[in-house]
Amino acid sequence: MELSALTAITPVDGRYRRQVTALAPYFSEFGLIRYRVRIEIEYFIALCEWPIPQLADTDKNLFPTLRGLYENFTEADALRIKEIEATTNHDVKAVEYFIKEKLQSLPIADKLEFIHFGLTSQDINNTAIPLLLDEALKTEITPLYREVNERLRQLADQWATVPMLARTHGQPASPTRLGKELLVFCERIDKQLDLLVQIPSAAKFGGATGNFNAHHVAYPAINWKQFGDAFVQSLGLVRSQFTTQIEHYDMLAATLDAFKRLNTILIDLDRDIWTYVSMNYFKQKLKAGEVGSSAMPHKVNPIDFENSEGNLGIANALFEHLSAKLPISRLQRDLTDSTVLRNLGVPFAHAVIALKATLKGLSKLELNEAALRADLEENWAVVAEALQTILRREGYPQPYEALKALTRTNEKITADSIRQFIEGLNVSESVKAELRAVTPHGYVGI
């Protein structure tokens, strides 16, 4: 079978392909190859600008042409590199040969051995991957988390004054406001996004085992540490100072864990909204032609929040494996990081699918205020906390026990039974008036 949306093994490249197309320039094989070419070219230019003596006379007017090799990179270019790889059986070496092939006609043909000079493959991979991830996060992924958060904030503002029965342990509890409950999630997301931007995007750049061995033996007078720091910084990254052949991935693991925490918060949100829908607090806007159930015509399922929860779960399972596995490598390196890193885009793709589903679900919510009011009216027992607290203030004997005796009977607690209780209290009329003013609809705190 030819690969298509119908024959793809994973839903990321099949059913959900349209939703994650924007991630392809970063996380696809094409994307990784293009970023490798970018690092090789920028490294060569950096050597020219440092300069290495043999490159000091390189015409700087050629630099835009060199950069055009990755700026105008095509699928045909990527296929050519794969053809070369079929011979070399080495993906990064194929990139080196491709660049030399492309630059052969330029007036730097005598300088082409400085392409990939002194480097090992992981100097390219462990710089290309954090760079592509950093740019994917900034342009495509983190903005979606912020969009969800902004939409929640808009709804929180819209429903800021709507009273709602709270539930702790699934049982009726002191009333709250719907808008405030959404702000709980906004604050949690805000804090995680603030933590996320503090994590540096770390790259490894230091030769075969991290010591600039080849660089130093060829040019012992050059400060290669300073060069490496400056080069990596020019890409917007931070160079890890002490490494083996590969980046130790601690900062990458921290980034993945940060997204795992963000996703956990959104799973919590999805489940809460799902529950509110099941309680009829929210209705969902109908769309002509949509079917909720193949058997039950009346159903309008909260599928967007279910879709989101499921995809966030898959994303977190993969984030967990990546963040736990990548920082571990035998001695100066083994190859387990290579095959694992090729899946870096998969959890982010599932997260994007989830975020778009959450946004879609939020856009379909219609508040059913009548249901919220009815639920409050059905649960007058929740004002017991308010009444006993006022009575405590007044020095009334054992007010908690008095309210416990009232509310734990088998009889339903109603507005009338609460009023009767208040009238039987040995307190002043002004205190009784204060107690009578407490209702489930108004007892919502600040």
C-alpha positions in Angstrom: 0.0 0.0 0.0 1.1 3.5 -0.8 1.3 5.8 2.2 -1.8 8.1 2.5 -4.1 9.4 5.2 -6.0 6.1 4.8 -3.1 3.8 5.0 -1.0 5.6 7.6 -0.3 3.4 10.7 -0.7 6.2 13.2 -3.7 8.5 13.4 -1.3 11.5 13.7 -0.5 10.9 10.0 -3.9 9.5 9.1 -7.2 10.6 10.6 -5.8 13.7 12.3 -3.2 14.7 9.7 -5.0 18.0 8.8 -4.9 19.1 12.3 -1.1 18.7 12.7 0.2 19.6 9.3 1.8 22.8 10.7 4.2 20.5 12.7 5.6 18.8 9.7 8.3 21.4 8.9 9.7 20.7 12.3 9.2 17.1 13.3 9.1 15.2 10.0 12.1 13.5 8.5 12.2 16.4 6.0 12.2 18.9 8.8 15.0 17.2 10.7 17.1 17.0 7.5 16.5 20.7 6.8 17.6 21.7 10.3 20.7 19.6 9.9 21.6 21.4 6.7 21.0 24.7 8.5 23.4 23.8 11.4 26.1 22.6 9.0 25.8 25.8 6.9 25.7 28.2 9.9 28.7 26.3 11.4 30.7 26.8 8.2 29.8 30.5 8.1 30.8 30.8 11.8 34.2 29.3 11.0 34.7 31.8 8.3 33.7 34.7 10.5 35.8 33.6 13.5 38.0 33.2 11.4 40.0 30.0 10.8 43.1 31.2 8.9 42.3 29.1 5.8 38.8 30.6 5.7 39.7 34.2 6.4 39.6 35.3 2.8 36.1 33.7 2.2 33.9 36.2 0.4 31.1 37.2 2.8 28.9 38.0 -0.1 28.5 34.3 -0.6 26.8 33.8 2.8 23.3 34.6 1.6 23.8 31.9 -1.2 24.9 29.4 1.4 22.0 30.2 3.7 19.7 29.8 0.7 20.6 26.1 0.8 18.4 25.6 3.9 16.1 28.6 3.5 14.9 27.3 0.1 15.3 23.6 1.0 12.9 21.4 -1.0 11.6 17.9 -0.9 13.7 17.1 -3.9 16.8 18.1 -1.8 15.7 15.9 1.0 15.2 13.0 -1.4 18.7 13.6 -2.8 20.1 13.3 0.7 18.2 10.1 1.2 19.7 8.8 -2.0 23.2 9.6 -0.7 22.3 7.9 2.6 21.5 4.7 0.8 25.2 4.5 0.0 26.7 6.0 3.2 24.2 4.3 5.5 24.7 7.4 7.7 22.2 10.2 7.7 24.4 13.1 8.9 27.3 12.1 6.6 24.8 12.2 3.7 23.9 15.8 4.6 27.7 16.7 4.6 28.1 15.1 1.1 24.9 16.8 -0.2 26.2 20.3 0.9 29.6 19.7 -0.7 27.8 18.6 -3.9 25.7 21.8 -3.9 28.6 24.1 -3.2 31.0 22.5 -5.7 30.4 25.2 -8.3 30.9 28.2 -5.9 34.3 29.9 -5.5 34.8 28.0 -2.2 35.3 24.6 -3.7 38.8 24.5 -2.2 37.3 25.1 1.3 34.7 22.4 1.3 36.6 20.1 3.7 35.7 22.7 6.4 32.1 21.5 6.0 31.5 19.4 9.2 35.1 20.2 10.3 36.0 18.4 13.5 32.4 17.5 14.3 30.6 14.3 15.2 27.0 13.6 14.1 25.6 14.6 17.5 27.1 18.1 17.2 24.6 18.5 14.4 21.7 16.4 15.8 21.9 17.8 19.3 21.9 21.3 18.0 19.3 20.8 15.2 16.8 19.1 17.4 16.7 21.6 20.3 16.5 24.4 17.6 13.6 22.8 15.7 11.8 22.1 19.0 12.4 25.6 20.3 11.0 27.1 17.0 8.1 24.7 16.9 7.1 25.5 20.5 7.3 29.3 19.9 5.4 29.3 16.6 2.9 26.4 16.7 2.6 24.7 20.1 2.8 27.1 23.1 0.5 29.6 21.4 -2.2 26.9 21.4 -1.9 26.5 25.2 -2.1 30.2 25.6 -5.2 30.3 23.3 -6.9 27.7 25.5 -6.0 29.7 28.5 -7.3 33.0 27.0 -10.6 31.3 26.0 -11.0 30.0 29.6 -10.3 33.5 30.9 -13.0 35.0 28.6 -15.5 32.4 29.8 -14.5 33.1 33.4 -15.2 36.8 32.9 -18.5 36.0 31.1 -19.7 33.8 33.9 -18.0 35.6 36.8 -21.2 36.2 38.8 -22.9 32.9 38.1 -23.4 31.0 41.4 -22.9 27.3 41.3 -23.1 24.5 43.8 -19.6 23.1 44.6 -19.0 19.5 45.1 -16.3 18.0 47.3 -15.9 14.2 47.3 -18.9 14.4 44.8 -21.1 15.7 47.6 -22.8 19.2 47.8 -20.5 21.7 49.3 -20.2 25.5 49.9 -21.4 27.3 46.8 -18.9 28.9 44.4 -19.0 30.9 41.2 -18.6 29.3 37.8 -16.2 32.0 36.6 -13.9 31.5 39.6 -13.8 27.7 39.0 -12.5 28.4 35.5 -9.9 30.8 36.9 -8.5 27.9 39.0 -7.4 26.4 35.7 -6.2 29.7 34.2 -3.9 30.3 37.2 -2.5 26.8 37.0 -1.8 27.1 33.3 -0.2 30.5 33.8 2.2 29.3 36.3 3.3 26.3 34.2 3.8 28.5 31.2 5.9 30.9 33.3 8.0 27.9 34.4 8.3 26.6 30.9 10.0 29.8 29.5 12.7 29.6 32.2 14.0 26.2 30.9 16.9 26.8 28.5 17.1 25.1 25.2 20.3 23.3 25.6 22.6 22.0 22.8 25.7 19.9 22.7 28.5 21.1 20.5 32.0 19.9 21.3 33.3 17.2 19.0 33.4 13.4 19.3 33.4 13.1 23.1 32.6 16.7 24.1 36.2 18.0 24.4 36.8 19.7 21.0 39.6 17.1 20.5 39.9 17.4 16.8 39.4 21.2 16.8 42.1 21.6 19.4 44.7 19.3 17.7 44.3 21.2 14.5 44.2 24.7 15.9 45.5 24.7 19.5 45.7 28.4 19.7 42.0 29.0 19.1 39.6 29.2 22.1 37.2 26.5 20.9 35.0 26.7 24.0 34.5 30.4 23.4 33.7 29.6 19.7 31.2 26.9 20.6 29.4 29.0 23.2 29.1 31.9 20.7 28.0 29.7 17.8 25.3 28.0 19.8 24.2 31.3 21.4 23.8 32.8 17.9 21.1 30.1 17.2 19.2 31.2 20.3 20.4 28.1 22.3 22.6 27.5 25.3 25.6 25.2 25.0 26.0 22.5 27.6 29.6 22.9 28.9 30.4 19.3 30.0 29.0 16.5 27.8 29.9 13.1 26.4 29.3 12.5 22.7 25.7 13.5 23.2 23.7 16.1 24.9 22.6 14.9 28.4 19.0 16.0 27.6 18.3 17.2 31.2 16.8 20.4 29.9 14.9 18.7 27.2 13.5 16.3 29.9 12.5 19.3 32.0 10.7 20.8 29.0 8.8 17.6 28.3 7.9 17.3 32.0 6.6 20.9 31.9 4.3 20.0 29.0 3.2 16.8 30.9 2.1 19.0 33.8 0.3 21.4 31.4 -1.5 18.4 29.9 -2.4 17.0 33.3 -4.1 20.3 34.1 -6.0 20.2 30.9 -7.1 16.6 31.5 -8.5 17.8 34.8 -10.3 20.6 33.0 -11.7 18.2 30.4 -13.1 15.9 33.1 -14.7 18.8 35.0 -16.4 20.2 31.9 -17.5 16.7 30.9 -19.0 16.3 34.4 -20.8 19.7 34.2 -22.2 18.7 30.8 -23.5 15.4 32.3 -25.1 17.4 35.1 -26.9 19.6 32.5 -25.0 22.7 33.7 -24.0 23.1 30.1 -25.8 22.4 26.9 -23.9 22.0 23.6 -24.6 23.9 20.4 -26.0 21.6 17.8 -24.6 21.3 14.3 -26.8 20.3 11.4 -26.1 16.8 10.2 -24.1 15.6 13.3 -25.0 12.4 15.0 -24.4 11.8 18.7 -25.2 8.1 18.7 -25.9 5.5 16.0 -28.7 4.1 18.1 -30.0 7.0 20.3 -31.1 10.0 18.3 -31.4 12.3 21.3 -27.8 12.2 22.3 -25.3 15.1 22.1 -22.1 13.7 23.4 -19.2 15.8 24.9 -16.9 14.2 22.4 -14.5 17.1 22.1 -13.5 16.9 25.7 -13.3 13.1 25.5 -11.1 13.4 22.4 -8.9 15.9 24.2 -8.5 13.8 27.3 -7.6 10.7 25.3 -5.0 12.5 23.2 -3.5 14.2 26.2 -3.1 10.9 27.9 -1.2 9.5 24.9 1.0 12.6 24.8 1.8 12.3 28.5 2.6 8.6 28.2 5.2 9.5 25.5 6.5 12.5 27.4 7.0 10.3 30.4 9.0 7.8 28.5 11.1 10.5 26.6 11.9 12.4 29.8 12.8 9.3 31.7 14.8 7.6 29.0 16.8 10.4 27.2 19.0 11.5 30.1 20.3 8.0 30.4 23.1 6.8 28.1 25.8 4.2 28.7 29.3 5.7 29.2 30.1 8.3 26.5 27.0 7.3 24.4 24.8 4.6 23.2 22.3 4.8 20.3 19.0 4.5 22.2 18.5 8.3 22.2 18.6 8.4 18.4 15.6 6.1 17.7 13.7 7.6 20.7 14.3 11.2 19.6 12.7 10.5 16.2 9.4 10.3 18.1 9.8 13.7 19.6 7.0 15.2 17.5 4.5 12.5 18.2 3.5 13.6 21.7 3.3 17.2 20.6 1.1 16.2 17.7 -1.3 14.5 20.1 -1.2 17.5 22.4 -2.1 19.8 19.4 -5.0 17.5 18.5 -6.2 17.7 22.1 -5.9 21.4 22.4 -7.9 22.0 19.2 -10.5 19.6 20.5 -10.7 21.5 23.8 -11.1 24.8 22.0 -13.8 23.3 19.8 -15.6 21.9 22.9 -15.4 25.2 24.7 -16.9 27.1 21.7 -19.9 24.8 21.8 -20.8 25.3 25.5 -24.1 27.0 26.3 -24.7 27.8 30.0 -27.9 26.3 31.4 -28.4 28.8 34.3 -31.8 27.2 35.2 -30.0 23.9 36.0 -27.5 25.7 38.2 -30.2 27.6 40.1 -32.3 24.4 40.6 -29.3 22.5 42.0 -28.6 25.3 44.5 -32.3 25.3 45.5 -32.2 21.6 46.0 -29.3 21.8 48.5 -30.2 24.2 51.3 -28.1 22.1 53.6 -24.9 23.8 52.3 -25.8 27.0 54.2 -25.2 25.1 57.5 -21.6 26.1 57.4 -22.6 29.8 57.2 -25.1 29.6 60.0 -22.9 27.8 62.4 -20.0 30.2 61.7 -22.2 33.2 62.5 -23.4 31.5 65.6 -19.8 30.8 66.6 -19.1 34.5 66.3 -22.0 35.2 68.6 -20.8 32.7 71.3 -23.8 30.4 70.7 -23.2 27.1 72.5 -22.2 24.2 70.3 -23.5 25.6 67.0 -21.7 23.0 64.8 -23.4 20.2 66.7 -26.8 22.0 66.4 -26.5 22.2 62.6 -25.2 18.7 62.4 -28.3 17.4 64.2 -30.4 19.4 61.7 -28.7 18.5 58.5 -28.0 14.8 59.1 -31.6 13.7 59.5 -33.3 11.7 56.8 -35.6 14.6 56.1 -34.8 16.8 53.2 -33.4 20.2 54.2 -35.4 23.0 52.6 -35.6 26.8 52.8 -38.6 26.2 55.2 -36.7 23.8 57.5 -33.8 26.3 57.7 -36.1 29.1 58.5 -37.8 27.1 61.3 -34.4 26.2 62.7 -33.4 29.9 62.8 -36.7 31.0 64.5 -36.0 28.5 67.3 -32.6 29.9 68.1 -32.0 31.9 71.3 -30.3 34.8 69.6 -31.2 38.5 68.9 -33.6 39.5 66.1 -30.7 41.2 64.3 -28.7 38.0 64.2 -31.8 36.0 63.0 -32.2 38.6 60.2 -28.6 38.0 59.3 -29.1 34.3 59.3 -32.3 34.5 57.2 -30.4 36.4 54.5 -28.1 33.5 53.9 -29.2 31.4 50.8 -27.4 28.9 48.6 -27.6 31.4 45.8 -25.8 34.2 47.7 -23.4 32.2 49.9 -20.6 32.3 47.4 -17.7 34.0 49.2 -15.4 36.5 47.5 
